[in-house]
Amino acid sequence: MTKLRVFIVLLAALVLVPAFTAYSQEAVLTISDVGEFMEFRDSVNNGKSFAGEEVLLDADIDLSGETWIPIGTGETPFAGKFNGGNHTISGLNMTDENAQSLTLAGATGKGAGLFLHVSGDGAQIANLTVSGSINCAAPGSMSAVGGIAAYLGHEAVIYRCLSNVDVILGGAGGERESYAYAGGVAGYSEGHVIYCVNEGTVTASPERIYTMAGGIVGEQHDGSILFTDNSGEITIPDIGGYMRGYAGGIAGSIFNGSMSSVRNQAAVTSYNLAGGITAYAMNSVLRDAVNVAAVSGTWSGSDITVGGIVAQLHNGSSAVNCYNTGEVTAGGSSSYAYAGGIIGWSSAGFSSSNKIYNCTNIGNVSGSASASARVGGIVGDLDKTELHSSVNSGAVSANSPYVPGGIAGYKSADANIHDVAYSGDASPIGYGSRNMTDVELLSEAEIKSFVVTSFPSLDPAIVRLREGDTKTVNVKLHTHPGSVSDEGVYYSLSESYVEPDHASASASDDTISLTGTSPGVSLLAAYVDTYRSGGDGTVDTSASSRSLVTALVWVAAAESEEPSLPENPEIPDEDIDIPAGPGDSSSGDGIPPLWPDVPLPQVPEEPDTDKDWNERYPSGSGGGGCSAGWCALTLLAVVPLALRRRK
């Protein structure tokens, strides 16, 4: 670990005493040294998938000096459960010669990572830290590189892992339909990445038509990314030619998937498309996303699209409860530039539309181009999208003769804006339709007094109890841009459940009562309804937004001694709270549990893509211009299972 971590909830440590280690599946293989680890690798690569079995790492492993061939093949993925036991695998070093044949998404090429291919119902890598470097320039029509896995298949999980692997991906590719995926944790994911942290840099400069680079994954296709954090810089440099580079702090791109409770803390740069969280989202849900770092595009070619959260939001996607503080810049000397504090460009097809709401931007946004610069405090270019209950207090600027907008650089007639506030000297819309409802120009100080974006979480996020005992879990709420003295009036618990049922749960307005029923490890999931600030600055409960919060529950046998929990550390006041990652892998003297084999809770408010635009917004709806009233901001949302703060 290279940086100090302080936690509100110690999901990171997962200090389990022996009484709780019995609830981890009994391992069929225990690995204690490099030789045993390489024998395990060879066993998988020779055809043993370990499906339904657990492999336990019992010691730190140093791969320095070893020529590493990844675990799993294109034909035989690792399909078992690899429990890293809070240990570290260091010294990972891979180059072109180590990359192995891999087929994914219908394309064949090369892949590299500690694991090549992890797939299968119940397949999992958990409780592991990996450090080292991967520098590959594999030729072909496809390449995938990830610090932990090159390819994470359907239903597979990477849980509570930290990657400190510096990833560099280059190489020549085909002239048409060639792809490259580079991620700090996984190159290409169809599964679920949960409670993971990336600290390594990711740089991708292959000669491919499409290049995707992200701090957690290069591309997420289906599946989900939950409670993750990136602090490694993401870069796709301009290597010339007409190619598309998608750089995101969490994912380069996401299709038909969801991201919730994620944060990016490091600069994201692409010559083409760059987003603080992702560069491209199609038919996907992004909730409770935070970006605190600079996002920039630098191309001298045809176009640059940059966004504090998403560069391009497309076809039935939603960005909900998102918060950006990073500077957003569409620089270079391109013909067209699209830059927004939350979204660079939001567009949709004939029968779909997008949603943007409960979002806050305080980062400065700028853009320059020779033919057209569309720069907005919230969205650069807005088309077939409903934007509401959001605010911008960041400065906006565009090169002459182009005019920025405090809300949107350009708004089409098919976009709907209502209940939005902004500050500064710019007009709300730079170009296009000015048909809006309840849009208000306020001072920066006035905006800071409103609650717009809210992040609830459970405290504690690790609950330990014996059979028959009862404990209480509380909801904590963090609000932006304004803070509140009585957070309890801004939310209520609507429902909760535990799966599998090693405990029972009952919810009141602000607490969950848990009672242990049988020994085991369970997932506690709850939905929190959060409320908004009204026009007078007080809470408005007439509308709400539903958020998902989770915790893990360990239940010991009634006759066992319940272990004492470590005290939570003192946490200094900070502006932003987000999920915890795995933390210090050396902590704990027991075997940490795996992620339970249960269906993941549904991220609330998925976009309804089955309605066409006319059904969603019948003719005549909307207002006839900006009204003077500051209509209630609908805000809120969800956040972490465990909150992590970084000094």
Secondary structure, 3 states (H helix, E strand, C coil): CCCCCEECCCCCCCCCCHHHHCCCCCCCEEECCHHHHHHHHHHHHCCCCCCCCEEEECCCEECCCCCCCCECCCCCCECCEEEEEEEEEEEEEECHHHCEEEEECCEEEEEECCEEEECCCCCEEEEEEEEEEEEECCCCCEEEEECCEEEECCCCEEEEEEEEEEEEECCECCCCCCEEEEECCEEEECCEEECCEECCCEEECCECCEEEEECCEEEEECCEEEEEEECCCEEECCCCCCCEEEEECCEEEEECCEEEEEEECCCEEECCEEECCEEEEECCEEEEEEECCCEEECCCCCEEEEECCEEEEECCCEEEEEEECCCEEECCCCCEEEEECCEEEEECCCCCCEEEECCEECCCEEECCCCEEEEECCEEEECCEEEEEEEECCCEEECCCCCCECCEEEECCCCEEEEEEECCCCCCEEEECCCEEEEEECCHHHHCCCEEEEEEEEECCEEEEEECCEEEEEEEEEEEECCCCCHHHHEEEEEEEEECCCEEEEECCCEEEEEECCCEEEEEEEEEEEEEECCCCCEEEEEEEEEEEEEEEEEECCCCCCCCCCCCCCCCCCCCCEECCCCCCCCCCCCCCCCCCCCCCCCCCCCCCCCCHHHHCCCCCCCCCCCCCCCCCCCCCCCCCCEEECC
